[in-house]
Structures are given as C-alpha cells and as structure tokens.
Amino acid sequence: MNLAYEISDRFIAAHDASGLLYSPLAEPLTYRQTRRYEFDVDGDAAAVEGFVRHTLLDKVSQDLHTGDDPALEGFRFILDYGMKPGALDLEKEMVVKYHRGLTDPGFVLKKLTIRQRIYVFGDGTADPKRFIRDICNPAIQNWKVIEPAHA
C-alpha cells in the first residue's frame, strides 16, 4: 500500500522566491516549502499515520496533509525534488533505522521516499526551468514540475 504525507510549517509565511535563485527575479514571486514522505508499506494505514504524527510532525508548528493532492493551493507550479535512489539520504536512513528499532510498529516499511516541495506563487513570469537549474543537483537529485489542476 502506498501512503503519502506532506508536512508544512504553520507559522512561516511565503518568502521572496528570488532568495532561491542565483540572480533576482524581474517580477515578484513568493514560495513556501514543504516536505513530503511517501511510504510503501504492508500493514495498518492508521499505524503509519500514527508513526508520521509521532516521529515526523511537530503538532504545534506544522500541519499534516495526507494523500496525493498538493497540500497548498493557489500556486503557479510546484518543484518536487528529492534524492535519486542510491544517493546518500541521511534523513531517510534515520527514519528507517528508527522504524526498525520499534518493537511493534504495526506495519512493514518496504520503501520510503522523501521529497521537498517548493510551491511558487504570484502573478509574475514563473519559469520552472530556472528554479530547477538553480535548486536541483542533477548528479544526486531527481525532480518533477507539478502544474495546478486548473491550468
């Protein structure tokens, strides 16, 4: 069974997207960043969500979104990126190690994928290729651009 959880910061407002790039944008765009956890498991879906809520979520300052739909609305595009299979991903290794150390987690973790998502907002020109070039490292990362459903 595949389950997806996206965690966003509750109290951090959108930032100037020029801060992500090597040179400033000509028109104002903003961004918000989230972290997405994709689990391939056998077992109880409620146990997986409990694991996420207990180990990955700060319930005071973060929101949890479940499922495949984007966690945020009103974006121009999403840059979804993460480590290629086989690349060193310390967060993933620690989450897997923690899961293995649990006596009875309620599910078997077959695969975990961790993705960063940058949601870009605004009315200015938004070229995803520029964000990919300045943010992603093709040697160790893969990525995809997600357009809004209404586009």
C-alpha positions as CSV (number, residue, x, y, z in Angstrom):
1,M,0.0,0.0,0.0
2,N,1.3,3.5,-0.9
3,L,0.6,6.3,1.5
4,A,1.7,10.0,1.2
5,Y,2.1,12.6,3.9
6,E,3.1,16.2,3.3
7,I,4.2,18.5,6.2
8,S,4.1,22.2,6.0
9,D,5.0,24.9,8.5
10,R,2.0,26.6,10.0
11,F,3.6,29.9,11.0
12,I,6.1,30.6,8.3
13,A,4.7,32.9,5.6
14,A,5.7,32.8,1.9
15,H,9.2,34.2,1.2
16,D,10.6,36.1,-1.8
17,A,11.4,33.4,-4.4
18,S,14.5,35.4,-5.6
19,G,16.2,34.1,-2.5
20,L,16.2,30.6,-4.0
21,L,17.9,31.7,-7.2
22,Y,21.4,32.8,-8.2
23,S,20.0,36.1,-9.5
24,P,16.9,38.0,-8.6
25,L,13.6,37.6,-10.5
26,A,12.4,40.5,-12.6
27,E,8.8,40.2,-11.2
28,P,7.8,39.3,-7.6
29,L,7.1,35.7,-6.9
30,T,6.9,34.0,-3.5
31,Y,7.4,30.4,-2.3
32,R,6.6,28.1,0.5
33,Q,8.4,24.8,1.1
34,T,7.1,21.5,2.4
35,R,8.4,18.0,3.0
36,R,6.6,15.0,1.5
37,Y,7.0,11.4,2.8
38,E,5.9,8.6,0.5
39,F,5.6,5.2,2.2
40,D,5.3,1.8,0.6
41,V,4.1,-0.5,3.4
42,D,2.3,-3.6,4.3
43,G,0.1,-3.3,7.4
44,D,-2.2,-0.9,9.1
45,A,-2.6,2.6,7.5
46,A,-3.6,4.1,10.8
47,A,-0.3,2.8,12.3
48,V,1.6,4.5,9.5
49,E,-0.2,7.8,10.2
50,G,0.5,7.4,13.9
51,F,4.2,6.9,13.1
52,V,4.3,10.0,11.0
53,R,2.5,12.1,13.6
54,H,4.7,10.8,16.4
55,T,8.1,10.9,14.6
56,L,8.0,13.4,11.8
57,L,5.4,16.1,12.7
58,D,5.7,18.9,15.2
59,K,2.0,19.2,16.1
60,V,2.4,22.7,17.4
61,S,4.1,24.4,14.4
62,Q,3.3,22.1,11.5
63,D,0.3,20.9,9.5
64,L,-0.1,17.4,8.1
65,H,-1.7,16.7,4.8
66,T,-2.5,13.2,3.7
67,G,-2.9,11.9,0.2
68,D,-1.7,12.7,-3.3
69,D,-3.2,16.2,-3.7
70,P,-0.9,19.1,-3.1
71,A,-1.0,20.4,0.5
72,L,-1.2,24.1,-0.6
73,E,-3.5,25.9,-3.0
74,G,-3.1,28.9,-5.4
75,F,0.4,28.0,-6.7
76,R,1.8,28.7,-10.1
77,F,3.8,25.4,-10.0
78,I,5.4,23.0,-7.6
79,L,9.0,21.9,-7.9
80,D,9.0,18.5,-6.3
81,Y,12.6,17.1,-5.9
82,G,14.5,14.6,-3.8
83,M,17.5,12.3,-3.8
84,K,18.0,9.7,-6.5
85,P,17.9,6.1,-5.5
86,G,21.3,5.1,-4.1
87,A,22.3,8.7,-3.2
88,L,23.1,9.3,0.5
89,D,19.9,10.5,2.3
90,L,20.6,10.8,6.0
91,E,17.1,11.7,7.0
92,K,15.7,8.7,5.2
93,E,18.3,6.4,6.8
94,M,17.5,7.7,10.3
95,V,13.7,7.3,9.8
96,V,14.2,3.7,8.5
97,K,16.6,2.9,11.4
98,Y,14.1,4.3,14.0
99,H,11.3,2.3,12.5
100,R,13.4,-0.9,12.6
101,G,14.1,-0.3,16.3
102,L,10.4,-0.3,17.2
103,T,9.0,-3.4,18.9
104,D,5.7,-3.5,17.1
105,P,5.2,-0.5,14.7
106,G,2.0,-2.1,13.1
107,F,3.4,-2.0,9.6
108,V,6.3,-3.3,7.5
109,L,8.2,-0.4,5.8
110,K,9.1,-1.6,2.3
111,K,10.2,1.7,0.9
112,L,10.4,5.4,2.0
113,T,10.9,8.3,-0.4
114,I,11.4,11.8,1.0
115,R,10.7,14.8,-1.3
116,Q,11.0,18.5,-0.9
117,R,8.3,20.6,-2.5
118,I,8.7,24.3,-3.4
119,Y,5.3,25.9,-4.1
120,V,5.8,29.1,-6.3
121,F,3.1,31.8,-6.0
122,G,2.5,35.1,-7.7
123,D,1.5,36.8,-11.0
124,G,5.0,37.3,-12.4
125,T,6.7,35.2,-15.0
126,A,7.5,31.8,-13.5
127,D,9.9,29.7,-15.5
128,P,10.3,26.3,-13.7
129,K,13.4,25.6,-15.7
130,R,15.2,28.4,-13.9
131,F,14.2,27.1,-10.5
132,I,15.4,23.6,-11.5
133,R,18.7,24.9,-12.7
134,D,19.4,26.9,-9.5
135,I,18.0,24.5,-6.9
136,C,18.4,20.9,-8.1
137,N,21.7,18.9,-8.5
138,P,21.3,16.5,-11.4
139,A,24.1,14.3,-10.1
140,I,22.2,13.3,-7.0
141,Q,18.6,14.5,-7.3
142,N,15.6,13.9,-9.5
143,W,12.6,16.3,-9.9
144,K,9.3,17.0,-11.5
145,V,7.3,20.1,-12.0
146,I,3.6,19.9,-11.0
147,E,1.2,22.4,-12.6
148,P,-2.1,23.3,-10.9
149,A,-5.1,21.2,-12.0
150,H,-7.0,24.1,-13.4
151,A,-4.1,25.2,-15.7
